[in-house]
Amino acid sequence: MEQISNNTKWRDTFSALLMSNDSTEVTQALALKTQKMREQLYLYRYRSIKNSEDFVRLIKFMRDGKLYCARREDFNDPFELRAPLSSEAPSDYYPLTKSQREHFQASYENMFDIMRIACFTESYKNLPMWNHYADEHRGVCLEFDTSKLQTPEANNLFPTIYVENLLDAVKFVRDFIDNGRPPFEMTLYTCIQKLHHWDYENEWRYICSAAPECTSNSGIEVSFIRPSKVILGINTAPDIEAELLRVISESKLEINMTRMQITRYGLKENPVSPLQPTRVFLPYLR
């Protein structure tokens, strides 16, 4: 079941509280996002299944609850995790010694290189997202029951903030010099801000950081709840459907499955028939 909040202004309230200098208001921001996440009831994650790696990752998620978190270079928006400076020289904004400048430049880049993100949304009926993130309706959309989220998982989930302009990195410069590093909320804000052109996605993000030994060229897997439902796209292949049903049956997973259908009003869910007593092998898993 899908429930979409009509009150999108709460994200603006969350943003203002999060970036406040008052620690009490920052705490209020975190409480607000937790409240709204619980009210949402379900979150969704669109996935493509273009090759064996995609399929194996999906099965691992269904069986073991292993959520793949990607690095910023893997996203389709080049503005991800950016707080650009108008000038390449931070000293144009704040007096810096040579060592301070070198420390800022190295720390600033490293801070976001280690961040890893997994994206969710509030709707399974979003046509552009089926097209962009589920391989033109050939993939799947996973449903997650937010009431089953444990505290560590819920704490790492944040709503995306849609803005007219990205955060001014001058604030980063000042806090690096004055305090040695920017405050937590400023780093977090950079991870969840997106330009307003993307606001149709109603996105939520699971945010974590990679271990120091993790290479900058790889994502990471973290423990998460299993999906409560797998929603097949209009064009999801029958052999993928059969293989997913087999995995659900053999692994005794409490996961429902439906398939989207075209209607005059948009997309509609239909239940999928139970697995027949035959085994179907996907070509790339042979």
N, C-alpha and C positions, 0 to 999 in steps of 0.2 A: 504493500500500500504506500502511496506517495502522498506526502503532505508538504505543500509549498507555502512558506510564510509570505503574507502580503505586506508585511512591515519590513521593508528593506532599510528603513532609516536607522534601525538599531545598529547596523554595521558602522554608520557614521558616529553614533554615540560611543560604540566600542572603541573606535579609532581615537576619538578625542580623549577618552579616559586613559587609554593605553599610553598615549604620548604626553600625559600630564606629568608635571614635576612633583606631584603629590603622590606618595606611595599608596595612600588610601584609595585614590582614584584608580591607580593601576590595579589594585586588588579588586576593585569594583568591576573593572573591565574584564578580568579573568572570570569573575563570577557570572557576569552577563553572558559571556560566550558559552559557558557551561550550561546555563539555563536555556539558551536558545538552541543549543545542540540537542538537549534532551527533548525540547518541544518539537524539534524537527522529526523525531521518531526514527526516520530512516535516512541514511546517506547512501550515495551510489558512486560506483567507479566503473567507467567505460574502459574496455580492453580490446585491443586488436589481437587476432590470432593469425599472423601471417607466416609463421614458421614454427619449427619444433621448439625453439627457445621460448617463444610466446606461450605455446601450449603447455610445456613443462612448468613454466612459471605459474600459469593459471592453476594447474593441478596441484602444485605445491601449496598454493594459497588456499585452495579448497580443502586439502587434506590436513595441512599443518598450520594454517594461519600465518604464513610467511609473507609479509607485505614488502614489495620491492619499492624502495625509495631512490629516486633518480637524482643525479647531479644537475646543476643548472644548465650545463651545455646540452643536455638531452631534451630540453624543453623546446617547444616550437616558437616561443616568444623570446627574441634576443634581449628584451628589456628585463628578463627575470633576474632577481636578486641584484639589482643595480641601484646605486644612489650616485649618479654621475655628478662630477664637479664641472662647473663651467670652464674652469681652467685646469690644465694638467698639473699646475704647480700649487700644492696646498698652501705654500707660504704666501700666495697672493691674498689669502683670506685670514691667515693667522701667522704670527711670527714663529718661525721654526729654525732650529739649528740643523746642520747637515745630518747629524745622527737622528734627530727627531723626525726629519723628513723621510729618511731611509726606513726607520722603524714603522712609521705610519703606512708607507706604501707597501711594505712587506706584510704587515699585519692585516691591512685592509683587504688585500687580495686573498690571503690565506683564510680569513674569517669566512668568506663565502664559498671558497673552494671546498671546504669540508662539509658544507650544509647539504643535506639530502631531503627530498620532498616527495610525498605521494599525494595525488590529487583526488578529491571526491567532489560530488555535487549534490544538489537537493532534488534533482528530477531525473527520472529514467525515460522521459518522453521528449527530451530535448533533441530535435532533429539535427541541428548543426553539430552537436556533440556526438551523436551516433555516426555522423559522416566523418568528423575529424579524428575522433579517438577510438572508434570501433570499426575502422576499415570499411567505411561506407555501408554500414549495417551488416557487415559480414562477421563482426566480432560479437561480444557479449557486454552486458551491463550487470555488475554485481551489486546486490542489495545488502546493506548492513544495518542491523538493529542497534540503534545507539543506546538502548537500555542495557545492553549486554557489555558495553565498554567498561573495562576496569579503569581505575583512577589513572595509572600511568599512560594508558592509551588515550583517554579523554584529555589529559593534560597537554598532550602533544598535538591535539587537533585545534586548528584556528580558522576563523572565517577569513576569506580573502577580502581585502579592502580595495575598492575601486576608486581611483583618484584621477584628477585632471593633470597633475604633475607628480613626478617621482620625488621621493624625499631628497631634500637638499643635503648633500654630503658634507657641507661645511660644518654641520653639527657633529659629524663623525670626527672631523679634524680636531675640533675644540675639545671633545671629550677624550680623544686619544691622548692629547697633550696634557689636559688637566687631571685626568683620572687614570691614564694608562690604557683604557679601553672604553668603548661606548657603553652606555647602560643596556641592560638586557632588552628592555622594551624597544630600543632603537634598532638593535640587531634583528629582533623578531619582526618589527614593522617592515623592514626591508625585505624579509622573506615572504610576507603576505600581501604586499602592495602590488597592484596591477593597474595599468592604465584603463580608463573607463570603457574603452572599446570592447573589453572582455566581460562586461558586467552581466551579459546574458547567461554566463556559465554558472552564476551563483555558487562559486567554488568554496570548498573547505580544504585545508591542507594539513597533512600530518608532517611535522617538521622534526628532524633529528640531525645529529652530526655524525660524521664518519670518524672512526678511530684514527689516530695519527698514522698507523701503519697502512691504512687503506689508501690505495693509489687514487690520484685525482681523476682517473679514467674509468672509474667503476661506481655503480650504485651499491646499495647495501640492502640486506633483508633484515627485517625486524619482526618481532612477534606481534600479532594482532588477532582480533576475533575473526572467525571464519564467516564467510558470507551466509546470509539466511536464504538467499535466492539467487539463482543464475537466470538472467533474462536474455534469451537469444534474440539476435537481430532479425530483421525481415529476410536478410540474405545469408544468414548463418547456414553453412553446409549441413546436410543431414548426417554425414559421417561424424562431424564434430558433435552434433547433438547426441548421437548414439554413444560416442565415446565418453562424453561427460556424464550421461545417464549411467553408464556402466561403472564409472569411477564412484559416483554417488551411491550406487547400489552395493558394490563390493566393499566399499570403505564404510558403509553404514553411516553416511553423513546425513545430518538433519538439514538438508538443503533442498528447497523447492526449485522447480524449473518451469519457466513460461517462455512463450515466444511472442514477439511483437507482430501485430497485423496492421495493415493499412486500412484506415476508414476515412470517410469524408471529413471527419473532425481531426484527423491526425493519427497517432499511434494508439493501439489498444492491445492489452495483454490477453493471451489465451493460454490455458494450461497445456503442458506437454504430456503425451501419453507415457505410461510407464515403459521401462526398457523391455524390449522383446528378448527372448532367450537366444540371442545371437550376438557374436562379438564382431565389431567392426574396427578395422585397423586404419588409422590415418596414414596416407602414403609416406609422410615424412617421419613417422614413428616406426617404420619397418626396419 
